[in-house]
Amino acid sequence: MAIASATGVSSMSAINIPQLLMPGKLSGWKITDLKSLKLLDSEKVDGVDCFKIKGTGNRDSKVILWITKQNYLIRKIMLRFKKDDFVFTTLYKPVINPTLPLHVFESRVRK
């Protein structure tokens, strides 16, 4: 519910990556539902070489993804809604296999 409540106000940025990490757990439109995909060119995001891919999302939205060439991680998503011509851009700085302190995995449920 926490992710769902932030989805609209964040223009999908709160749910894009969690849906990929937890398939089947979150409902709604996903990046993997993009149609008419087209490789535009290559472009660097924060100095990292990326594929720049365009597609059509739900409600005829236009989506551009920047995906790293080295390990296929999403670095940037630009979403344009046709009806009101708003453009929302989200930048990501993914980290692979970070070292996390053990307390991150402790339950915070009160008894």
N, CA, C and O atoms as a GROMACS GRO file, in nm:
protein
  444
    1MET      N    1   0.083  -0.120   0.000
    1MET     CA    2   0.000   0.000   0.000
    1MET      C    3   0.086   0.126   0.000
    1MET      O    4   0.049   0.226  -0.060
    2ALA      N    5   0.201   0.120   0.066
    2ALA     CA    6   0.289   0.237   0.071
    2ALA      C    7   0.337   0.274  -0.068
    2ALA      O    8   0.339   0.392  -0.104
    3ILE      N    9   0.374   0.175  -0.146
    3ILE     CA   10   0.420   0.202  -0.282
    3ILE      C   11   0.304   0.251  -0.368
    3ILE      O   12   0.319   0.346  -0.444
    4ALA      N   13   0.189   0.188  -0.356
    4ALA     CA   14   0.073   0.226  -0.437
    4ALA      C   15   0.031   0.370  -0.410
    4ALA      O   16  -0.006   0.442  -0.503
    5SER      N   17   0.037   0.412  -0.285
    5SER     CA   18  -0.007   0.548  -0.253
    5SER      C   19   0.089   0.654  -0.308
    5SER      O   20   0.049   0.769  -0.327
    6ALA      N   21   0.213   0.618  -0.334
    6ALA     CA   22   0.310   0.714  -0.389
    6ALA      C   23   0.318   0.710  -0.541
    6ALA      O   24   0.383   0.795  -0.601
    7THR      N   25   0.252   0.614  -0.603
    7THR     CA   26   0.265   0.595  -0.747
    7THR      C   27   0.214   0.715  -0.827
    7THR      O   28   0.285   0.764  -0.915
    8GLY      N   29   0.095   0.763  -0.799
    8GLY     CA   30   0.038   0.874  -0.875
    8GLY      C   31   0.114   1.003  -0.859
    8GLY      O   32   0.147   1.070  -0.957
    9VAL      N   33   0.144   1.040  -0.735
    9VAL     CA   34   0.213   1.166  -0.711
    9VAL      C   35   0.357   1.164  -0.758
    9VAL      O   36   0.418   1.269  -0.778
   10SER      N   37   0.413   1.044  -0.777
   10SER     CA   38   0.552   1.034  -0.823
   10SER      C   39   0.559   1.010  -0.974
   10SER      O   40   0.667   0.986  -1.028
   11SER      N   41   0.445   1.015  -1.041
   11SER     CA   42   0.439   0.989  -1.186
   11SER      C   43   0.503   0.856  -1.222
   11SER      O   44   0.582   0.847  -1.316
   12MET      N   45   0.470   0.753  -1.146
   12MET     CA   46   0.513   0.615  -1.167
   12MET      C   47   0.654   0.584  -1.117
   12MET      O   48   0.691   0.467  -1.112
   13SER      N   49   0.734   0.684  -1.080
   13SER     CA   50   0.871   0.655  -1.040
   13SER      C   51   0.880   0.571  -0.913
   13SER      O   52   0.979   0.501  -0.893
   14ALA      N   53   0.778   0.576  -0.828
   14ALA     CA   54   0.781   0.497  -0.704
   14ALA      C   55   0.757   0.349  -0.728
   14ALA      O   56   0.788   0.266  -0.642
   15ILE      N   57   0.703   0.313  -0.845
   15ILE     CA   58   0.667   0.173  -0.868
   15ILE      C   59   0.746   0.108  -0.982
   15ILE      O   60   0.750  -0.015  -0.990
   16ASN      N   61   0.809   0.186  -1.068
   16ASN     CA   62   0.878   0.129  -1.184
   16ASN      C   63   0.978   0.020  -1.149
   16ASN      O   64   0.970  -0.090  -1.204
   17ILE      N   65   1.069   0.046  -1.060
   17ILE     CA   66   1.173  -0.051  -1.026
   17ILE      C   67   1.119  -0.161  -0.932
   17ILE      O   68   1.150  -0.278  -0.955
   18PRO      N   69   1.040  -0.128  -0.828
   18PRO     CA   70   0.985  -0.234  -0.745
   18PRO      C   71   0.907  -0.340  -0.823
   18PRO      O   72   0.912  -0.458  -0.787
   19GLN      N   73   0.835  -0.301  -0.928
   19GLN     CA   74   0.761  -0.399  -1.008
   19GLN      C   75   0.856  -0.497  -1.076
   19GLN      O   76   0.823  -0.614  -1.093
   20LEU      N   77   0.973  -0.450  -1.116
   20LEU     CA   78   1.071  -0.538  -1.179
   20LEU      C   79   1.137  -0.632  -1.077
   20LEU      O   80   1.170  -0.746  -1.110
   21LEU      N   81   1.154  -0.583  -0.955
   21LEU     CA   82   1.220  -0.662  -0.851
   21LEU      C   83   1.126  -0.760  -0.782
   21LEU      O   84   1.170  -0.858  -0.723
   22MET      N   85   0.995  -0.733  -0.789
   22MET     CA   86   0.896  -0.818  -0.724
   22MET      C   87   0.785  -0.854  -0.822
   22MET      O   88   0.671  -0.811  -0.804
   23PRO      N   89   0.817  -0.931  -0.926
   23PRO     CA   90   0.715  -0.961  -1.027
   23PRO      C   91   0.593  -1.031  -0.967
   23PRO      O   92   0.606  -1.124  -0.887
   24GLY      N   93   0.476  -0.985  -1.008
   24GLY     CA   94   0.352  -1.047  -0.961
   24GLY      C   95   0.302  -0.994  -0.828
   24GLY      O   96   0.191  -1.029  -0.787
   25LYS      N   97   0.380  -0.913  -0.760
   25LYS     CA   98   0.339  -0.862  -0.628
   25LYS      C   99   0.271  -0.726  -0.635
   25LYS      O  100   0.194  -0.690  -0.545
   26LEU      N  101   0.299  -0.651  -0.741
   26LEU     CA  102   0.241  -0.517  -0.755
   26LEU      C  103   0.163  -0.511  -0.886
   26LEU      O  104   0.211  -0.554  -0.990
   27SER      N  105   0.044  -0.457  -0.879
   27SER     CA  106  -0.041  -0.453  -0.998
   27SER      C  107  -0.021  -0.323  -1.074
   27SER      O  108   0.047  -0.231  -1.027
   28GLY      N  109  -0.081  -0.317  -1.191
   28GLY     CA  110  -0.076  -0.197  -1.272
   28GLY      C  111   0.021  -0.209  -1.388
   28GLY      O  112   0.086  -0.311  -1.407
   29TRP      N  113   0.029  -0.101  -1.464
   29TRP     CA  114   0.114  -0.096  -1.582
   29TRP      C  115   0.261  -0.105  -1.541
   29TRP      O  116   0.301  -0.050  -1.438
   30LYS      N  117   0.343  -0.175  -1.624
   30LYS     CA  118   0.485  -0.192  -1.594
   30LYS      C  119   0.569  -0.155  -1.716
   30LYS      O  120   0.519  -0.151  -1.828
   31ILE      N  121   0.694  -0.129  -1.691
   31ILE     CA  122   0.788  -0.098  -1.800
   31ILE      C  123   0.791  -0.213  -1.901
   31ILE      O  124   0.807  -0.190  -2.021
   32THR      N  125   0.776  -0.335  -1.855
   32THR     CA  126   0.778  -0.450  -1.944
   32THR      C  127   0.655  -0.457  -2.034
   32THR      O  128   0.649  -0.541  -2.124
   33ASP      N  129   0.557  -0.370  -2.011
   33ASP     CA  130   0.438  -0.363  -2.096
   33ASP      C  131   0.454  -0.264  -2.212
   33ASP      O  132   0.361  -0.246  -2.290
   34LEU      N  133   0.570  -0.201  -2.225
   34LEU     CA  134   0.591  -0.104  -2.332
   34LEU      C  135   0.568  -0.168  -2.469
   34LEU      O  136   0.602  -0.284  -2.490
   35LYS      N  137   0.512  -0.092  -2.560
   35LYS     CA  138   0.485  -0.136  -2.698
   35LYS      C  139   0.568  -0.052  -2.795
   35LYS      O  140   0.618   0.054  -2.759
   36SER      N  141   0.581  -0.102  -2.917
   36SER     CA  142   0.649  -0.030  -3.026
   36SER      C  143   0.789   0.017  -2.987
   36SER      O  144   0.825   0.132  -3.010
   37LEU      N  145   0.866  -0.072  -2.927
   37LEU     CA  146   1.000  -0.036  -2.882
   37LEU      C  147   1.092  -0.008  -3.000
   37LEU      O  148   1.088  -0.076  -3.102
   38LYS      N  149   1.177   0.093  -2.982
   38LYS     CA  150   1.271   0.130  -3.087
   38LYS      C  151   1.400   0.179  -3.023
   38LYS      O  152   1.399   0.265  -2.934
   39LEU      N  153   1.513   0.123  -3.069
   39LEU     CA  154   1.643   0.170  -3.023
   39LEU      C  155   1.673   0.301  -3.094
   39LEU      O  156   1.684   0.304  -3.217
   40LEU      N  157   1.686   0.410  -3.018
   40LEU     CA  158   1.711   0.540  -3.078
   40LEU      C  159   1.859   0.560  -3.108
   40LEU      O  160   1.896   0.589  -3.222
   41ASP      N  161   1.941   0.545  -3.007
   41ASP     CA  162   2.086   0.560  -3.021
   41ASP      C  163   2.151   0.528  -2.888
   41ASP      O  164   2.090   0.466  -2.801
   42SER      N  165   2.276   0.570  -2.873
   42SER     CA  166   2.347   0.554  -2.747
   42SER      C  167   2.365   0.692  -2.685
   42SER      O  168   2.378   0.792  -2.756
   43GLU      N  169   2.366   0.695  -2.553
   43GLU     CA  170   2.384   0.823  -2.483
   43GLU      C  171   2.440   0.793  -2.345
   43GLU      O  172   2.408   0.690  -2.286
   44LYS      N  173   2.522   0.883  -2.294
   44LYS     CA  174   2.577   0.865  -2.160
   44LYS      C  175   2.485   0.930  -2.057
   44LYS      O  176   2.430   1.038  -2.079
   45VAL      N  177   2.469   0.861  -1.945
   45VAL     CA  178   2.397   0.914  -1.830
   45VAL      C  179   2.495   0.906  -1.713
   45VAL      O  180   2.540   0.798  -1.677
   46ASP      N  181   2.528   1.020  -1.656
   46ASP     CA  182   2.628   1.027  -1.549
   46ASP      C  183   2.758   0.957  -1.590
   46ASP      O  184   2.821   0.891  -1.507
   47GLY      N  185   2.798   0.973  -1.715
   47GLY     CA  186   2.923   0.916  -1.764
   47GLY      C  187   2.918   0.769  -1.799
   47GLY      O  188   3.021   0.710  -1.832
   48VAL      N  189   2.800   0.708  -1.792
   48VAL     CA  190   2.785   0.564  -1.820
   48VAL      C  191   2.718   0.546  -1.957
   48VAL      O  192   2.614   0.606  -1.983
   49ASP      N  193   2.779   0.464  -2.044
   49ASP     CA  194   2.723   0.439  -2.177
   49ASP      C  195   2.591   0.362  -2.165
   49ASP      O  196   2.584   0.259  -2.099
   50CYS      N  197   2.487   0.415  -2.230
   50CYS     CA  198   2.354   0.355  -2.223
   50CYS      C  199   2.291   0.341  -2.362
   50CYS      O  200   2.321   0.417  -2.454
   51PHE      N  201   2.204   0.242  -2.372
   51PHE     CA  202   2.114   0.233  -2.486
   51PHE      C  203   1.999   0.328  -2.457
   51PHE      O  204   1.952   0.335  -2.344
   52LYS      N  205   1.953   0.401  -2.558
   52LYS     CA  206   1.838   0.490  -2.543
   52LYS      C  207   1.724   0.428  -2.623
   52LYS      O  208   1.731   0.416  -2.745
   53ILE      N  209   1.619   0.387  -2.552
   53ILE     CA  210   1.510   0.311  -2.611
   53ILE      C  211   1.378   0.384  -2.591
   53ILE      O  212   1.348   0.431  -2.481
   54LYS      N  213   1.300   0.395  -2.698
   54LYS     CA  214   1.170   0.463  -2.694
   54LYS      C  215   1.058   0.360  -2.705
   54LYS      O  216   1.072   0.261  -2.777
   55GLY      N  217   0.949   0.383  -2.634
   55GLY     CA  218   0.834   0.296  -2.642
   55GLY      C  219   0.707   0.370  -2.607
   55GLY      O  220   0.711   0.486  -2.565
   56THR      N  221   0.594   0.303  -2.625
   56THR     CA  222   0.464   0.360  -2.592
   56THR      C  223   0.409   0.286  -2.471
   56THR      O  224   0.405   0.163  -2.467
   57GLY      N  225   0.366   0.365  -2.372
   57GLY     CA  226   0.312   0.307  -2.250
   57GLY      C  227   0.161   0.316  -2.244
   57GLY      O  228   0.094   0.332  -2.347
   58ASN      N  229   0.109   0.305  -2.123
   58ASN     CA  230  -0.037   0.311  -2.108
   58ASN      C  231  -0.088   0.451  -2.138
   58ASN      O  232  -0.017   0.550  -2.122
   59ARG      N  233  -0.212   0.457  -2.183
   59ARG     CA  234  -0.279   0.583  -2.218
   59ARG      C  235  -0.198   0.664  -2.320
   59ARG      O  236  -0.194   0.787  -2.315
   60ASP      N  237  -0.133   0.592  -2.414
   60ASP     CA  238  -0.054   0.655  -2.519
   60ASP      C  239   0.061   0.742  -2.467
   60ASP      O  240   0.105   0.834  -2.536
   61SER      N  241   0.108   0.713  -2.347
   61SER     CA  242   0.223   0.787  -2.297
   61SER      C  243   0.347   0.745  -2.376
   61SER      O  244   0.356   0.632  -2.423
   62LYS      N  245   0.441   0.835  -2.388
   62LYS     CA  246   0.568   0.808  -2.455
   62LYS      C  247   0.673   0.791  -2.347
   62LYS      O  248   0.684   0.871  -2.255
   63VAL      N  249   0.752   0.684  -2.360
   63VAL     CA  250   0.852   0.653  -2.259
   63VAL      C  251   0.988   0.638  -2.328
   63VAL      O  252   0.998   0.575  -2.433
   64ILE      N  253   1.090   0.696  -2.268
   64ILE     CA  254   1.226   0.674  -2.313
   64ILE      C  255   1.305   0.618  -2.196
   64ILE      O  256   1.303   0.674  -2.086
   65LEU      N  257   1.374   0.507  -2.220
   65LEU     CA  258   1.456   0.441  -2.119
   65LEU      C  259   1.602   0.454  -2.157
   65LEU      O  260   1.638   0.446  -2.274
   66TRP      N  261   1.686   0.474  -2.058
   66TRP     CA  262   1.830   0.467  -2.077
   66TRP      C  263   1.878   0.347  -1.996
   66TRP      O  264   1.866   0.346  -1.874
   67ILE      N  265   1.930   0.247  -2.064
   67ILE     CA  266   1.971   0.121  -2.001
   67ILE      C  267   2.120   0.101  -2.025
   67ILE      O  268   2.167   0.112  -2.138
   68THR      N  269   2.194   0.072  -1.918
   68THR     CA  270   2.339   0.060  -1.931
   68THR      C  271   2.377  -0.054  -2.025
   68THR      O  272   2.316  -0.160  -2.024
   69LYS      N  273   2.479  -0.028  -2.106
   69LYS     CA  274   2.526  -0.129  -2.202
   69LYS      C  275   2.600  -0.242  -2.131
   69LYS      O  276   2.597  -0.357  -2.176
   70GLN      N  277   2.666  -0.210  -2.022
   70GLN     CA  278   2.749  -0.309  -1.953
   70GLN      C  279   2.668  -0.415  -1.880
   70GLN      O  280   2.699  -0.534  -1.889
   71ASN      N  281   2.564  -0.374  -1.805
   71ASN     CA  282   2.492  -0.470  -1.722
   71ASN      C  283   2.339  -0.456  -1.729
   71ASN      O  284   2.268  -0.517  -1.648
   72TYR      N  285   2.290  -0.378  -1.822
   72TYR     CA  286   2.146  -0.365  -1.850
   72TYR      C  287   2.064  -0.312  -1.732
   72TYR      O  288   1.950  -0.354  -1.711
   73LEU      N  289   2.120  -0.221  -1.656
   73LEU     CA  290   2.048  -0.158  -1.546
   73LEU      C  291   1.982  -0.029  -1.597
   73LEU      O  292   2.036   0.039  -1.684
   74ILE      N  293   1.866   0.003  -1.543
   74ILE     CA  294   1.796   0.125  -1.581
   74ILE      C  295   1.863   0.242  -1.512
   74ILE      O  296   1.880   0.243  -1.390
   75ARG      N  297   1.902   0.342  -1.592
   75ARG     CA  298   1.967   0.462  -1.538
   75ARG      C  299   1.876   0.584  -1.542
   75ARG      O  300   1.890   0.676  -1.461
   76LYS      N  301   1.780   0.583  -1.636
   76LYS     CA  302   1.695   0.701  -1.650
   76LYS      C  303   1.566   0.660  -1.720
   76LYS      O  304   1.566   0.576  -1.811
   77ILE      N  305   1.456   0.722  -1.677
   77ILE     CA  306   1.326   0.702  -1.743
   77ILE      C  307   1.263   0.839  -1.764
   77ILE      O  308   1.253   0.920  -1.671
   78MET      N  309   1.220   0.864  -1.887
   78MET     CA  310   1.147   0.987  -1.917
   78MET      C  311   1.007   0.946  -1.963
   78MET      O  312   0.992   0.864  -2.054
   79LEU      N  313   0.907   1.003  -1.902
   79LEU     CA  314   0.768   0.969  -1.929
   79LEU      C  315   0.694   1.095  -1.971
   79LEU      O  316   0.696   1.196  -1.901
   80ARG      N  317   0.628   1.089  -2.087
   80ARG     CA  318   0.551   1.203  -2.138
   80ARG      C  319   0.406   1.159  -2.158
   80ARG      O  320   0.379   1.067  -2.236
   81PHE      N  321   0.315   1.225  -2.088
   81PHE     CA  322   0.174   1.196  -2.104
   81PHE      C  323   0.117   1.281  -2.217
   81PHE      O  324   0.132   1.403  -2.217
   82LYS      N  325   0.053   1.216  -2.312
   82LYS     CA  326   0.002   1.285  -2.431
   82LYS      C  327  -0.108   1.386  -2.397
   82LYS      O  328  -0.110   1.496  -2.453
   83LYS      N  329  -0.198   1.350  -2.306
   83LYS     CA  330  -0.314   1.434  -2.281
   83LYS      C  331  -0.279   1.572  -2.228
   83LYS      O  332  -0.347   1.670  -2.260
   84ASP      N  333  -0.172   1.582  -2.146
   84ASP     CA  334  -0.140   1.714  -2.091
   84ASP      C  335   0.004   1.756  -2.120
   84ASP      O  336   0.049   1.861  -2.074
   85ASP      N  337   0.076   1.675  -2.196
   85ASP     CA  338   0.211   1.706  -2.242
   85ASP      C  339   0.310   1.732  -2.129
   85ASP      O  340   0.409   1.803  -2.148
   86PHE      N  341   0.285   1.675  -2.011
   86PHE     CA  342   0.383   1.684  -1.902
   86PHE      C  343   0.494   1.583  -1.924
   86PHE      O  344   0.469   1.473  -1.973
   87VAL      N  345   0.616   1.620  -1.888
   87VAL     CA  346   0.730   1.530  -1.899
   87VAL      C  347   0.787   1.510  -1.759
   87VAL      O  348   0.815   1.605  -1.687
   88PHE      N  349   0.804   1.383  -1.723
   88PHE     CA  350   0.861   1.347  -1.594
   88PHE      C  351   0.986   1.264  -1.618
   88PHE      O  352   0.982   1.166  -1.693
   89THR      N  353   1.096   1.302  -1.555
   89THR     CA  354   1.221   1.230  -1.573
   89THR      C  355   1.270   1.183  -1.437
   89THR      O  356   1.273   1.260  -1.341
   90THR      N  357   1.309   1.056  -1.430
   90THR     CA  358   1.363   0.998  -1.307
   90THR      C  359   1.502   0.945  -1.337
   90THR      O  360   1.521   0.870  -1.433
   91LEU      N  361   1.599   0.984  -1.256
   91LEU     CA  362   1.736   0.934  -1.267
   91LEU      C  363   1.760   0.829  -1.160
   91LEU      O  364   1.716   0.845  -1.046
   92TYR      N  365   1.828   0.723  -1.197
   92TYR     CA  366   1.859   0.614  -1.104
   92TYR      C  367   2.010   0.597  -1.095
   92TYR      O  368   2.081   0.616  -1.194
   93LYS      N  369   2.058   0.562  -0.977
   93LYS     CA  370   2.199   0.530  -0.956
   93LYS      C  371   2.205   0.392  -0.891
   93LYS      O  372   2.229   0.379  -0.771
   94PRO      N  373   2.184   0.289  -0.972
   94PRO     CA  374   2.179   0.153  -0.917
   94PRO      C  375   2.314   0.106  -0.864
   94PRO      O  376   2.420   0.142  -0.917
   95VAL      N  377   2.308   0.026  -0.758
   95VAL     CA  378   2.427  -0.033  -0.698
   95VAL      C  379   2.405  -0.183  -0.695
   95VAL      O  380   2.301  -0.231  -0.649
   96ILE      N  381   2.502  -0.258  -0.745
   96ILE     CA  382   2.491  -0.403  -0.748
   96ILE      C  383   2.559  -0.461  -0.624
   96ILE      O  384   2.673  -0.426  -0.593
   97ASN      N  385   2.489  -0.549  -0.555
   97ASN     CA  386   2.540  -0.620  -0.437
   97ASN      C  387   2.604  -0.528  -0.333
   97ASN      O  388   2.720  -0.546  -0.298
   98PRO      N  389   2.529  -0.429  -0.284
   98PRO     CA  390   2.586  -0.341  -0.181
   98PRO      C  391   2.600  -0.416  -0.048
   98PRO      O  392   2.528  -0.513  -0.023
   99THR      N  393   2.690  -0.372   0.034
   99THR     CA  394   2.703  -0.427   0.169
   99THR      C  395   2.604  -0.353   0.258
   99THR      O  396   2.610  -0.231   0.271
  100LEU      N  397   2.512  -0.428   0.317
  100LEU     CA  398   2.410  -0.368   0.402
  100LEU      C  399   2.432  -0.412   0.546
  100LEU      O  400   2.464  -0.527   0.571
  101PRO      N  401   2.414  -0.320   0.641
  101PRO     CA  402   2.426  -0.357   0.781
  101PRO      C  403   2.312  -0.451   0.822
  101PRO      O  404   2.202  -0.442   0.768
  102LEU      N  405   2.339  -0.540   0.915
  102LEU     CA  406   2.240  -0.640   0.957
  102LEU      C  407   2.110  -0.578   1.010
  102LEU      O  408   2.003  -0.637   0.994
  103HIS      N  409   2.117  -0.462   1.073
  103HIS     CA  410   1.995  -0.403   1.130
  103HIS      C  411   1.890  -0.370   1.024
  103HIS      O  412   1.773  -0.354   1.057
  104VAL      N  413   1.930  -0.360   0.900
  104VAL     CA  414   1.835  -0.333   0.792
  104VAL      C  415   1.734  -0.448   0.780
  104VAL      O  416   1.621  -0.427   0.737
  105PHE      N  417   1.775  -0.568   0.818
  105PHE     CA  418   1.689  -0.685   0.804
  105PHE      C  419   1.611  -0.718   0.932
  105PHE      O  420   1.537  -0.816   0.935
  106GLU      N  421   1.626  -0.637   1.036
  106GLU     CA  422   1.555  -0.662   1.161
  106GLU      C  423   1.409  -0.620   1.148
  106GLU      O  424   1.377  -0.522   1.081
  107SER      N  425   1.324  -0.696   1.212
  107SER     CA  426   1.181  -0.665   1.210
  107SER      C  427   1.154  -0.540   1.294
  107SER      O  428   1.211  -0.521   1.401
  108ARG      N  429   1.065  -0.456   1.244
  108ARG     CA  430   1.027  -0.336   1.316
  108ARG      C  431   0.884  -0.345   1.366
  108ARG      O  432   0.823  -0.245   1.403
  109VAL      N  433   0.833  -0.465   1.367
  109VAL     CA  434   0.696  -0.487   1.414
  109VAL      C  435   0.695  -0.484   1.567
  109VAL      O  436   0.774  -0.552   1.632
  110ARG      N  437   0.606  -0.403   1.621
  110ARG     CA  438   0.593  -0.395   1.768
  110ARG      C  439   0.508  -0.509   1.818
  110ARG      O  440   0.410  -0.548   1.755
  111LYS      N  441   0.547  -0.563   1.931
  111LYS     CA  442   0.470  -0.672   1.991
  111LYS      C  443   0.381  -0.622   2.101
  111LYS      O  444   0.309  -0.701   2.163
   0.00000   0.00000   0.00000
